[in-house]
Structures are given as structure tokens and as C-alpha cells.
Amino acid sequence: MEQAYEGMNGRLGRVLVVDDEVQVRKPIHLTLSRVGYEVIEAEDGEQAIRTLNSGDNPLMVDAILCDIRMPKINGNEAIVYFRSQYPGVPVVVMTGYPDVELAVSLMKQGVLDYLVKPVSREELLTVVRKAVDQHVVFKDQFTV
């Protein structure tokens, strides 16, 4: 039996925002948290992967918003990792550099959506809602 995951504490879900620019991450964080999402930030792909894998158990997120052009592990490399290690978690790309070929390539890799910055509040909320709604976990997968 499958069901959509509802975040803990009545939250709408947990979203990982991966972008090297704090002036991009903070407004997204504020927008999402004000409507009820729990938001975790990472400044690059390396930090995102480390955050997801910290502790004894992987961090459970409902959606990942990921920039493409970042230092260390860039968005393309991070997305390959996310898709292989967390295939049930929807990934949305956010980039300031529109590229139709890249968008098509990423969609073929399983990316849910491709947003070009700046992203409007309405578009952000619509896409995140869609992504979180598509994150499905198995009911009773974990025992207490």
C-alpha cells in the first residue's frame, strides 16, 4: 500500500534547497517555510549529499530543488547522485541559465521540472507542491 508522505509535525513536507547563492536560498526558504514546508539548505552538491547522508540514517526529504552551476559538486553531478541513491525523491532544477538541450537531458534523467530564475512565488509553490505530492513512500515501511 502506498501513500503520499506527510511531513512530521503537521508540515507539508521537507524540501532540500541546493544553491550556492545565499540570496537565492534565503527567499526560497522563507517562501516555503511560511506556507508550512520544512526547508533544509545546502550551498553546493557536496554539502547536499553530505546532509542527506549524515548520521546513521539518510535524511528523508520529499523534494529537492537544485541549481546547476555550483562549485565543488555541480548540479549535474548532484542530480545523477540523487536519481541513483534517492530515486523516489522528485528533483526540480532551478537555474539562471536557460538551456533547452540541458533541460531535455535532465528531464530524460528523471528531473520533474526545470525552472529558470528568477522564479515567481506562485510558480515555486506550484512546482514544490507537485514535487512533494509525487514523493511516495511505502506505508508501514518503517516499524516503530
C-alpha positions in Angstrom: 0.0 0.0 0.0 1.4 3.4 -1.0 0.5 6.8 0.3 1.9 10.3 0.0 4.2 11.2 2.8 3.0 13.9 5.1 5.8 15.8 6.9 6.2 15.4 10.6 4.7 18.0 13.0 1.9 18.8 10.5 4.3 20.2 8.0 3.6 19.9 4.3 6.8 18.1 3.6 10.6 18.5 3.8 12.4 20.3 0.9 16.2 20.4 0.3 17.2 23.6 -1.5 20.7 23.4 -3.1 22.1 26.6 -4.4 25.5 28.3 -4.0 23.9 31.8 -3.8 22.5 32.7 -0.3 20.4 35.5 -1.9 18.6 32.7 -3.8 18.3 30.2 -1.0 17.0 32.5 1.7 13.9 33.9 -0.2 13.0 30.3 -1.2 13.5 29.1 2.3 11.2 31.9 3.6 8.6 31.4 1.0 8.4 27.7 1.5 8.6 27.7 5.3 5.8 30.4 5.6 3.3 28.1 3.9 4.3 25.1 6.0 7.3 23.3 4.4 10.3 22.3 6.4 13.3 23.6 4.5 16.9 22.4 4.6 19.6 24.3 2.7 22.9 23.3 1.1 25.3 25.6 -0.7 26.5 23.0 -3.2 26.1 19.4 -4.3 28.8 18.2 -2.0 27.1 19.7 1.1 23.7 18.4 -0.1 25.0 14.8 -0.4 26.7 15.1 2.9 23.5 16.5 4.5 21.4 13.7 3.1 23.8 11.0 4.3 24.6 12.4 7.7 24.0 10.3 10.8 23.1 6.7 10.9 20.1 7.0 8.6 19.7 9.0 5.4 17.8 12.3 5.8 14.3 11.9 4.4 13.3 14.7 2.1 10.2 15.0 -0.1 11.7 17.1 -2.8 15.0 18.6 -3.9 15.4 22.0 -5.6 18.8 22.1 -7.2 20.8 24.7 -9.0 23.1 23.6 -11.9 26.1 25.9 -11.8 27.8 25.5 -8.4 31.3 24.9 -7.1 32.6 21.5 -5.9 29.9 19.0 -7.0 27.8 20.9 -9.5 24.1 20.4 -10.1 24.5 17.9 -12.9 26.7 15.6 -10.8 24.5 16.0 -7.7 21.4 15.2 -9.8 23.0 12.0 -11.1 23.7 11.0 -7.4 20.2 12.0 -6.2 18.5 10.0 -9.0 20.6 6.9 -8.3 20.6 7.0 -4.5 17.1 8.5 -3.9 15.1 7.6 -7.0 11.7 8.2 -5.3 12.5 11.8 -4.4 11.5 14.3 -7.1 14.2 16.7 -8.2 13.4 20.1 -9.6 16.2 22.1 -11.3 16.5 25.9 -10.8 18.9 27.8 -13.0 19.7 31.3 -14.1 21.0 29.9 -17.4 18.2 28.6 -19.6 19.4 25.8 -21.9 16.8 23.8 -23.9 19.2 20.9 -24.5 20.2 20.7 -20.9 16.5 20.8 -19.8 15.6 18.0 -22.2 18.6 15.9 -21.0 17.7 16.4 -17.3 14.1 15.6 -17.9 15.2 12.3 -19.5 17.2 11.6 -16.4 14.0 11.9 -14.3 14.1 15.5 -13.3 10.5 16.6 -12.6 10.7 20.2 -13.7 13.2 22.9 -14.9 12.7 26.4 -13.6 14.6 29.5 -14.8 15.5 32.0 -12.2 14.1 34.3 -11.0 11.1 32.1 -10.1 7.8 33.7 -9.1 6.4 32.8 -5.7 3.3 31.2 -7.3 5.4 29.1 -9.7 7.7 28.0 -6.9 4.8 26.9 -4.7 3.1 25.2 -7.5 6.1 23.2 -8.6 7.1 22.3 -5.0 3.6 21.1 -4.2 3.6 19.0 -7.3 7.0 17.5 -6.4 6.1 16.8 -2.8 2.8 15.2 -3.9 4.7 12.9 -6.3 7.0 11.7 -3.5 5.6 8.4 -2.5 6.8 6.2 0.3 5.5 2.8 1.2 3.0 2.7 4.0 4.3 0.8 7.1 7.8 0.7 5.6 9.3 1.5 8.9 8.5 -0.2 12.2 8.5 1.6 15.5 
